[in-house]
Amino acid sequence: MSKAFLPTILEQKEKEVAQLVMEDLQPLRQTYRLYDFLKSNQNKLQIISEVKKASPSMGDINLDVDIVAQAKTYEENGAAMISVLTDEVFFKGDISYLKEISSQVAIPTLAKDFIIDEKQIVRSRNAGATVILLIVAALPEARLKELYVFATSLGLEVLVETHNLPELEVAHRIGAEIIGVNNRNLVTFETDINTSLELSTHFKDKPVYISESAIFTGQDAALVAPYFNGILVGTALMTAENVAEKVKELQIDKG
């Protein structure tokens, strides 16, 4: 993958969106609201566990995984939400994975994709997602706000992803309740957990905050635990010999 990672992906997404039809709205899957859960369960670092077969940075991670069994293991061991990659070209995900997992678990599911259009949001909701991802770096602020309002009007929650201070300020401006700090730079694709630590000094009281990427061990999780409500973890769980133990290792007790 070239250094122009994000522009390459967005170009592909525009092609995909052009082929999508706007689906008729199906009933919203019922589960708890992630924001409320994170606000009322601050005694430990909550885990958003990801089902991810591959990525541009890692290549193939776990192509043979039983996605439903993996998701159920996450749920049984206390994951707050399951993130499901639906991007086919770069992450070897599929919208059908989201549909399948959402039909087999009771907790929230996140449609993890590069969303640039309302058609993708409706498709994700119809596949069982209760939360979608919007990436500040992928959208002009006005368009980000439009998609945020559209998603929330459909009863969805939105994880708004940032990775620097100007992006965090955008997330605050649009009124995001669930804000992610990605320790991965989406242009260079390098990771630095200090991104989370530095941005945490600018957090506000109302939102909940999720640290994403570059978290592999309990030690990593403990670094961000004082400042974050949760962490999003994919590769460490997809490659773990014992998934249940790895989830437990990352659930840092905050008292």
C-alpha positions in Angstrom: 0.0 0.0 0.0 1.4 3.4 -1.0 1.8 6.2 1.5 -1.3 7.8 0.0 -3.4 5.2 1.8 -6.5 7.2 2.6 -6.9 8.9 -0.8 -6.5 5.5 -2.5 -9.3 4.0 -0.3 -11.6 7.0 -0.8 -11.2 6.8 -4.6 -12.3 3.1 -4.4 -15.2 4.0 -2.1 -16.5 6.6 -4.6 -16.6 3.8 -7.2 -18.4 1.5 -4.8 -21.0 4.1 -3.8 -21.8 4.9 -7.5 -22.8 1.2 -7.8 -24.9 1.1 -4.6 -28.6 1.6 -4.6 -30.4 3.2 -1.7 -32.0 0.3 0.2 -35.4 0.5 1.8 -35.0 1.0 5.6 -35.4 -2.1 7.7 -36.1 -2.2 11.4 -33.2 -1.1 13.6 -31.7 -3.9 15.6 -32.4 -3.5 19.3 -29.6 -3.5 21.8 -28.2 -1.1 24.5 -26.8 2.3 23.4 -23.0 2.2 23.5 -22.7 5.8 24.8 -24.9 5.0 27.8 -23.1 1.7 28.5 -19.6 3.4 28.4 -20.8 6.2 30.6 -22.3 3.9 33.2 -19.5 1.3 33.2 -16.4 3.2 33.9 -15.0 0.8 36.5 -12.9 -0.9 33.8 -11.5 -0.2 30.4 -14.2 -1.4 27.9 -13.2 -3.4 24.8 -14.5 -2.9 21.3 -13.4 -6.2 19.8 -12.9 -6.3 16.0 -13.4 -9.0 13.5 -10.7 -8.3 10.9 -9.3 -10.9 8.4 -6.7 -8.6 6.8 -5.4 -5.0 6.6 -3.2 -3.0 4.3 -0.5 -2.7 6.9 -0.5 -6.3 8.1 -1.6 -8.2 5.0 -3.5 -11.4 5.8 -4.2 -11.6 9.6 -6.6 -14.5 10.0 -8.4 -15.6 6.8 -9.7 -18.9 8.2 -11.4 -17.4 11.2 -15.0 -18.5 12.0 -16.4 -15.0 12.3 -19.4 -15.9 14.3 -17.5 -18.1 16.8 -14.9 -15.2 17.2 -17.7 -12.7 17.8 -19.4 -14.9 20.3 -16.2 -15.4 22.2 -15.8 -11.6 22.3 -19.4 -11.2 23.6 -19.0 -14.0 26.2 -15.9 -12.4 27.6 -17.4 -9.0 28.2 -16.8 -7.0 25.0 -18.8 -3.8 24.9 -19.3 -3.9 21.1 -18.1 -5.9 18.1 -16.5 -4.0 15.2 -16.9 -5.7 11.9 -14.8 -4.8 8.8 -17.1 -4.5 5.8 -14.5 -3.2 3.3 -13.8 -5.9 0.8 -10.9 -4.5 -1.3 -8.4 -3.5 1.4 -9.5 -5.4 4.5 -11.1 -8.6 3.0 -14.3 -7.8 4.9 -17.9 -8.1 3.7 -21.3 -6.6 4.5 -22.5 -10.2 4.9 -20.1 -10.6 7.9 -21.8 -7.7 9.6 -25.3 -9.2 8.9 -24.2 -12.7 10.1 -22.6 -11.5 13.3 -25.3 -9.0 14.1 -27.9 -11.8 13.9 -26.0 -13.9 16.4 -25.0 -11.5 19.1 -27.0 -9.3 21.5 -24.5 -6.4 21.9 -23.9 -3.4 19.6 -22.1 -3.9 16.3 -20.0 -1.3 14.5 -19.9 -1.1 10.7 -16.2 -0.5 10.2 -15.8 1.0 6.8 -14.9 4.3 5.1 -18.3 5.9 4.9 -18.8 8.8 2.5 -22.5 8.5 1.6 -26.0 8.0 3.0 -26.4 4.8 1.0 -23.6 3.1 3.0 -25.2 4.2 6.3 -28.6 2.7 5.4 -27.0 -0.5 4.1 -25.0 -0.8 7.4 -28.1 -0.3 9.5 -30.0 -2.9 7.5 -27.2 -5.3 8.0 -27.6 -5.0 11.8 -25.2 -2.3 12.8 -26.2 0.0 15.6 -23.1 2.1 15.3 -21.3 3.4 12.3 -17.8 4.9 11.8 -17.2 8.4 10.4 -13.6 9.4 9.9 -12.9 13.1 10.2 -9.9 12.9 7.8 -12.1 11.4 5.1 -14.7 14.1 4.9 -15.0 17.9 4.7 -16.5 19.1 8.0 -19.9 20.1 6.5 -20.3 16.7 4.9 -19.2 15.0 8.1 -21.9 16.9 10.0 -24.5 16.0 7.3 -23.8 12.3 7.6 -23.6 12.4 11.4 -27.1 14.0 11.5 -28.4 11.6 9.0 -27.1 8.5 10.9 -28.4 9.7 14.3 -31.8 10.5 12.8 -32.0 6.8 11.9 -31.4 5.8 15.5 -27.7 4.9 14.9 -24.8 5.9 17.1 -21.7 7.3 15.4 -18.1 6.7 16.4 -16.3 9.8 15.0 -12.6 9.0 14.4 -9.8 11.5 14.8 -6.0 11.3 14.9 -4.8 14.9 15.6 -6.0 18.0 17.5 -7.6 19.8 14.6 -9.7 16.6 13.9 -10.6 16.3 17.6 -11.8 19.9 17.5 -14.0 19.1 14.5 -15.5 16.1 16.4 -16.3 18.3 19.3 -17.8 21.0 17.1 -20.2 18.6 15.4 -21.4 17.4 18.8 -20.0 13.9 18.6 -20.8 11.8 21.7 -18.5 8.9 20.9 -15.0 9.9 19.7 -12.2 7.7 18.6 -8.5 8.6 18.7 -6.7 6.5 16.1 -3.1 5.9 17.0 -2.5 5.1 13.3 -1.8 7.9 10.8 -4.1 7.1 7.9 -1.7 8.7 5.4 1.6 7.0 6.5 -0.1 4.1 8.3 2.4 4.3 11.1 1.2 3.9 14.7 2.1 5.8 17.9 0.2 5.3 21.1 1.4 8.7 22.3 -1.3 10.1 19.9 -3.9 9.0 22.4 -2.0 10.3 25.4 -1.4 13.7 23.8 -4.9 14.3 22.6 -6.4 13.2 26.0 -5.4 16.5 27.5 -8.0 18.1 25.2 -10.9 15.9 26.1 -14.3 17.3 27.3 -16.7 15.9 29.9 -19.7 14.9 27.9 -18.3 12.6 25.1 -16.9 9.1 25.7 -13.5 8.4 24.1 -12.1 5.3 22.5 -8.4 4.7 21.8 -7.9 2.7 18.5 -4.9 0.9 17.0 -1.5 0.0 18.4 -2.9 -1.7 21.5 -1.6 -5.3 21.8 -1.0 -6.0 25.5 -2.3 -5.3 28.9 0.6 -2.9 29.3 -0.5 -0.9 26.2 -4.1 -0.8 27.5 -2.9 0.3 31.0 -1.2 3.3 29.4 -4.5 4.7 27.9 -6.9 3.4 30.6 -6.8 6.5 32.9 -7.9 8.7 30.0 -10.2 6.6 27.9 -13.6 4.8 28.3 -12.6 2.1 25.9 -10.2 0.7 23.4 -10.8 -0.8 19.9 -8.6 -3.8 19.3 -8.4 -6.0 16.2 -5.1 -7.6 15.3 -4.1 -8.6 18.9 -7.4 -10.5 19.2 -7.4 -11.9 15.7 -3.9 -13.4 16.3 -4.3 -14.4 19.9 -3.8 -18.1 20.8 -6.5 -17.7 23.5 -9.0 -15.0 22.5 -10.9 -15.1 25.8 -7.7 -14.6 27.9 -6.6 -11.7 25.6 -9.9 -9.9 26.0 -9.5 -10.3 29.8 -5.9 -9.1 29.7 -7.0 -5.8 28.0 -9.9 -5.1 30.3 -7.9 -2.9 32.7 -9.6 -2.5 36.1 -10.1 1.3 36.8 -11.5 0.8 40.2 
